[in-house]
Amino acid sequence: MAGNSIVDKFILSEQEKPLYLIYQELENQPTEVSDMSRICLACEQEKNQCTAMEYLYTNGLYQELRQLLDKVKHTDSEFVSKAAKFYELMYQRKVLRKKQLKPDGPAKYLKKLSRMKVHPDDYLIMLLSDLIHIYCYFDMYQYGMIGSFNENIKRNIHKVKDPLLYKLLNLRLQETLFIYHWKRNELILSRKYGYQLLQSINNPRKKIDIHNILAQGYIYESYDQAITHVNTAIEIAKEMNNARAVYGLKNYTLVFISAYHGKTEGIETEDKAEQAHLALANNQLDLCIETLESFESLTPFQMYYLGKAKRDKQLLRTSYQRFINERDDYFYAKLPLEALKTMD
């Protein structure tokens, strides 16, 4: 059956079929995403509208999600209205400027969440709330906070009865576990989730994110594997004309991996800190030091660059402590530790 006839039948039918049944017919078809997005926008039933919001969000269809959120603004359904408020927050996080890598003010989203009532029996609302908490703490580099919300999601996700909604939310859980285990330096587990996600998702934006993290995860072990993943991410970003992703990958991840491995020929960046990192890699120590000492304050990464350039053990120890204490980032805490070992 052609995709369009499935869409037309759904729209014209007097009795609306559950979305998961429609999805079974369209899954992995060439027109799946475009047909499902049209069907999601046509949904009128409460359960279907909630699943539709999740499908559009998970697949990176943010313009369509905006249309659906506008459509359900005046719904009589209290549950859909409540769910829509959480998807509105998630939508807002995704509307970023070209050179903006992270959302503005994650603390403001946490503040909004604290004012939104979540009833323990509203499993979907609880899951959405936990996911937004995870995203905000990720944006704030507070990776240790992610673990307890992951556990909440694991406990509640099995209470979701709709098969499609469960599948989509489970993909989001896998993504948060992928990141969490990476930051815990549990790379076998992290990669397991990462490669599973690449097999399971259609969202090219999400594939960019996964390749970006996999690239970083290989930095200590293999330049070739790290650079392959970052180049794959850049190719996908170019194919979809995602200028913000191309900018971030080329100015940060690609430069970081190249500088770490001392393969800097033809590598450039607009970012001052990563320019200092390149200078460090090229043994231009005075330039590195001068650049970083002009900053008002230093991140743990920048403190690591400066400590390495100055051969300053105290700076490197402080960088290590900040990675652990401020960020719970056991993966990147290895950077200053490595530098200290080479100095010893």
C-alpha positions as CSV (number, residue, x, y, z in Angstrom):
1,M,0.0,0.0,0.0
2,A,1.4,3.4,-0.9
3,G,2.3,5.8,1.9
4,N,-0.1,8.5,0.7
5,S,-3.1,6.2,0.8
6,I,-2.3,5.3,4.4
7,V,-2.1,9.0,5.2
8,D,-5.4,9.7,3.3
9,K,-7.2,6.8,5.0
10,F,-6.1,8.0,8.4
11,I,-7.2,11.6,7.7
12,L,-10.5,10.6,6.2
13,S,-11.4,7.9,8.6
14,E,-14.3,8.6,11.0
15,Q,-12.6,6.5,13.7
16,E,-9.0,7.5,14.4
17,K,-6.6,4.5,14.5
18,P,-3.9,4.4,17.2
19,L,-0.7,5.9,15.9
20,Y,1.3,2.8,16.8
21,L,-0.8,0.7,14.3
22,I,-0.1,3.3,11.5
23,Y,3.6,3.3,12.5
24,Q,3.7,-0.5,12.0
25,E,2.7,0.0,8.4
26,L,5.1,2.9,7.7
27,E,8.1,1.9,9.7
28,N,11.4,1.9,7.7
29,Q,9.5,2.9,4.5
30,P,11.2,5.6,2.5
31,T,8.3,8.0,3.2
32,E,8.0,7.0,6.9
33,V,9.0,10.3,8.4
34,S,7.1,12.6,6.0
35,D,4.0,10.4,6.1
36,M,4.1,10.1,9.9
37,S,4.6,13.9,10.3
38,R,1.4,14.5,8.3
39,I,-0.5,12.0,10.4
40,C,0.9,13.4,13.6
41,L,-0.4,16.9,12.7
42,A,-3.8,15.4,11.8
43,C,-4.3,13.6,15.1
44,E,-7.3,14.5,17.2
45,Q,-7.4,11.8,19.9
46,E,-5.7,12.5,23.3
47,K,-3.4,9.5,23.3
48,N,-2.4,10.0,19.6
49,Q,-1.6,13.6,20.2
50,C,0.8,12.8,23.1
51,T,2.5,10.1,21.0
52,A,2.6,12.5,18.0
53,M,4.4,15.2,20.0
54,E,7.0,12.6,21.1
55,Y,7.4,11.3,17.5
56,L,8.0,14.8,16.1
57,Y,10.4,15.7,18.8
58,T,12.4,12.4,18.7
59,N,12.8,12.7,14.9
60,G,13.9,16.3,15.0
61,L,10.8,17.6,13.3
62,Y,10.7,20.8,15.3
63,Q,8.7,23.0,12.8
64,E,6.0,20.3,12.7
65,L,6.2,20.0,16.5
66,R,5.6,23.8,16.7
67,Q,2.5,23.4,14.5
68,L,1.2,20.6,16.7
69,L,1.8,22.6,19.9
70,D,-0.1,25.5,18.4
71,K,-2.9,23.2,17.4
72,V,-3.3,21.7,20.9
73,K,-3.1,25.0,22.8
74,H,-6.8,25.2,23.1
75,T,-7.5,21.5,23.7
76,D,-10.1,20.4,26.2
77,S,-7.9,17.6,27.3
78,E,-6.1,18.5,30.6
79,F,-3.6,15.7,30.0
80,V,-2.6,16.8,26.5
81,S,-2.4,20.4,27.7
82,K,0.0,19.4,30.5
83,A,2.1,17.3,28.2
84,A,2.3,20.1,25.6
85,K,3.8,22.4,28.3
86,F,6.7,20.0,28.7
87,Y,7.2,19.7,24.9
88,E,7.1,23.5,24.7
89,L,10.1,23.6,27.0
90,M,11.9,21.0,24.9
91,Y,11.1,22.9,21.8
92,Q,12.4,26.1,23.2
93,R,15.8,24.4,24.0
94,K,16.2,23.5,20.4
95,V,15.7,27.0,18.9
96,L,19.3,28.1,18.8
97,R,21.4,30.6,16.8
98,K,23.9,29.5,14.2
99,K,27.0,29.7,16.4
100,Q,25.2,28.8,19.7
101,L,26.1,25.4,20.9
102,K,24.1,25.1,24.1
103,P,20.7,26.5,25.1
104,D,20.6,29.8,27.0
105,G,20.0,29.6,30.8
106,P,19.3,26.0,31.6
107,A,18.6,27.2,35.1
108,K,15.6,29.0,33.9
109,Y,14.1,25.8,32.5
110,L,14.7,24.1,35.8
111,K,12.9,27.0,37.5
112,K,10.0,26.5,35.1
113,L,10.0,22.8,35.8
114,S,9.8,23.4,39.6
115,R,6.6,25.3,39.1
116,M,5.0,22.6,37.0
117,K,3.0,20.1,39.0
118,V,3.7,16.4,38.3
119,H,1.3,13.8,39.7
120,P,3.0,10.4,40.5
121,D,0.4,8.6,38.5
122,D,1.1,10.7,35.3
123,Y,3.9,8.4,34.1
124,L,4.4,10.2,30.8
125,I,4.6,13.6,32.5
126,M,7.1,12.3,35.1
127,L,9.2,10.8,32.3
128,L,9.2,14.1,30.3
129,S,10.1,16.0,33.5
130,D,13.0,13.7,34.2
131,L,14.3,14.0,30.6
132,I,14.2,17.8,30.7
133,H,16.1,17.7,34.1
134,I,18.7,15.5,32.4
135,Y,19.1,17.9,29.4
136,C,19.4,20.9,31.7
137,Y,22.0,19.4,33.9
138,F,23.9,18.3,30.8
139,D,23.8,21.9,29.6
140,M,25.1,23.0,33.0
141,Y,28.0,20.4,32.9
142,Q,26.6,18.8,36.1
143,Y,26.9,15.2,34.8
144,G,26.6,13.6,38.2
145,M,23.0,14.8,38.5
146,I,22.0,12.7,35.5
147,G,22.2,9.3,37.2
148,S,19.2,9.6,39.6
149,F,16.9,10.8,36.8
150,N,18.0,7.9,34.6
151,E,17.0,5.6,37.4
152,N,13.6,7.3,37.7
153,I,13.1,6.8,34.0
154,K,14.1,3.1,34.1
155,R,11.5,2.6,36.9
156,N,8.6,4.4,35.1
157,I,9.1,3.7,31.4
158,H,7.6,0.2,31.6
159,K,4.3,1.7,32.8
160,V,3.9,3.3,29.3
161,K,1.4,1.1,27.5
162,D,1.5,2.6,24.0
163,P,4.1,0.6,22.0
164,L,5.2,3.5,19.8
165,L,5.4,5.9,22.7
166,Y,7.4,3.4,24.7
167,K,9.8,2.8,21.8
168,L,10.5,6.5,21.4
169,L,11.0,7.2,25.1
170,N,13.2,4.2,25.4
171,L,15.4,5.6,22.6
172,R,15.7,8.8,24.7
173,L,16.6,6.8,27.8
174,Q,19.4,5.0,25.8
175,E,20.7,8.4,24.7
176,T,20.9,9.7,28.3
177,L,22.6,6.4,29.3
178,F,25.1,6.8,26.4
179,I,26.1,10.2,27.7
180,Y,26.1,9.3,31.4
181,H,28.4,6.2,31.0
182,W,30.7,8.3,28.7
183,K,31.1,10.9,31.5
184,R,31.6,8.1,34.1
185,N,34.4,6.8,31.8
186,E,32.5,3.6,31.3
187,L,33.3,3.4,27.6
188,I,32.2,-0.1,26.8
189,L,28.7,0.5,28.1
190,S,28.6,4.0,26.5
191,R,29.6,2.7,23.1
192,K,27.1,-0.1,23.3
193,Y,24.3,2.4,23.7
194,G,25.8,4.7,21.0
195,Y,26.1,2.1,18.3
196,Q,22.6,0.7,19.2
197,L,21.2,4.2,18.7
198,L,22.8,4.7,15.3
199,Q,21.0,1.5,14.2
200,S,17.7,2.5,15.7
201,I,17.1,6.2,14.8
202,N,16.2,8.1,11.7
203,N,16.8,11.6,13.1
204,P,20.0,13.0,11.3
205,R,20.4,15.7,14.0
206,K,20.6,12.9,16.6
207,K,23.1,11.0,14.5
208,I,25.3,14.0,14.4
209,D,25.2,14.2,18.3
210,I,26.0,10.5,18.6
211,H,28.9,10.6,16.2
212,N,30.2,13.7,17.9
213,I,30.3,12.0,21.3
214,L,31.7,8.7,19.9
215,A,34.5,10.8,18.4
216,Q,35.4,12.3,21.7
217,G,35.1,8.9,23.4
218,Y,37.9,7.5,21.2
219,I,40.3,10.4,21.8
220,Y,42.6,8.6,24.1
221,E,42.6,5.3,22.2
222,S,42.5,6.0,18.5
223,Y,43.0,9.2,16.4
224,D,41.6,7.4,13.3
225,Q,38.4,6.2,15.0
226,A,37.9,9.6,16.6
227,I,38.4,11.5,13.4
228,T,36.2,9.1,11.4
229,H,33.3,9.8,13.7
230,V,33.7,13.6,13.7
231,N,34.0,13.6,9.8
232,T,30.9,11.4,9.6
233,A,29.1,13.9,11.8
234,I,30.3,16.8,9.6
235,E,29.1,15.0,6.4
236,I,25.6,14.5,7.9
237,A,25.4,18.1,9.0
238,K,26.4,19.4,5.6
239,E,23.9,17.1,3.9
240,M,21.1,18.6,6.0
241,N,22.5,22.2,5.7
242,N,22.8,22.3,9.5
243,A,25.1,25.3,9.8
244,R,25.1,25.4,13.6
245,A,26.3,21.7,13.8
246,V,28.9,22.2,11.1
247,Y,30.2,25.3,13.0
248,G,30.4,23.4,16.3
249,L,32.0,20.3,14.9
250,K,34.7,22.2,12.9
251,N,35.5,24.8,15.6
252,Y,35.5,22.6,18.6
253,T,35.4,18.8,18.2
254,L,37.6,18.5,15.1
255,V,40.1,21.1,16.5
256,F,40.2,19.4,19.9
257,I,40.9,15.9,18.6
258,S,43.5,17.3,16.1
259,A,45.3,19.4,18.7
260,Y,45.3,16.5,21.2
261,H,47.0,14.2,18.7
262,G,49.3,17.0,17.3
263,K,47.8,16.7,13.8
264,T,47.1,20.4,13.2
265,E,47.9,21.0,9.6
266,G,45.1,22.9,7.9
267,I,43.1,23.0,11.2
268,E,41.6,26.4,12.2
269,T,39.0,27.7,14.7
270,E,37.3,30.9,15.6
271,D,37.3,29.9,19.3
272,K,40.0,31.6,21.3
273,A,40.5,28.7,23.8
274,E,40.9,26.2,21.0
275,Q,43.3,28.5,19.2
276,A,45.3,28.3,22.4
277,H,45.0,24.5,22.3
278,L,46.3,24.5,18.7
279,A,49.2,26.8,19.8
280,L,50.0,24.3,22.6
281,A,50.0,21.4,20.0
282,N,52.3,23.4,17.8
283,N,54.7,24.1,20.7
284,Q,53.9,27.8,20.5
285,L,53.8,27.9,24.3
286,D,54.1,31.7,24.7
287,L,51.1,32.3,22.4
288,C,49.1,29.6,24.3
289,I,49.9,31.2,27.7
290,E,49.3,34.8,26.5
291,T,45.9,33.8,25.0
292,L,44.7,32.0,28.1
293,E,46.0,34.5,30.6
294,S,43.9,37.2,28.9
295,F,40.7,35.3,30.0
296,E,38.9,36.6,33.0
297,S,38.3,33.0,34.2
298,L,39.2,29.5,33.0
299,T,37.2,26.4,32.4
300,P,38.8,23.1,33.6
301,F,39.8,22.5,29.9
302,Q,41.5,25.9,29.6
303,M,43.2,25.4,33.0
304,Y,44.5,22.1,31.6
305,Y,45.8,23.8,28.5
306,L,47.5,26.5,30.5
307,G,48.9,24.0,33.1
308,K,50.4,21.9,30.2
309,A,51.9,25.0,28.5
310,K,53.5,26.3,31.7
311,R,54.3,22.8,33.0
312,D,52.5,23.8,36.2
313,K,51.5,20.8,38.3
314,Q,49.3,22.8,40.6
315,L,47.2,24.1,37.6
316,L,46.9,20.6,36.3
317,R,45.8,19.2,39.8
318,T,43.2,22.0,40.1
319,S,42.0,21.2,36.6
320,Y,41.6,17.6,37.6
321,Q,39.7,18.5,40.8
322,R,37.4,20.8,38.9
323,F,36.5,18.1,36.3
324,I,35.6,15.8,39.2
325,N,34.1,18.2,41.7
326,E,32.3,20.7,39.4
327,R,31.3,18.4,36.6
328,D,31.5,14.8,37.7
329,D,33.4,14.3,34.4
330,Y,35.6,11.3,35.0
331,F,36.3,11.0,31.2
332,Y,37.9,14.4,30.7
333,A,39.5,14.4,34.2
334,K,42.0,12.0,32.5
335,L,43.5,14.9,30.5
336,P,45.3,16.7,33.4
337,L,46.1,13.3,34.9
338,E,47.8,12.2,31.7
339,A,49.8,15.5,31.6
340,L,50.9,15.1,35.2
341,K,52.1,11.5,34.5
342,T,54.2,12.7,31.6
343,M,55.8,15.4,33.8
344,D,56.6,12.9,36.4
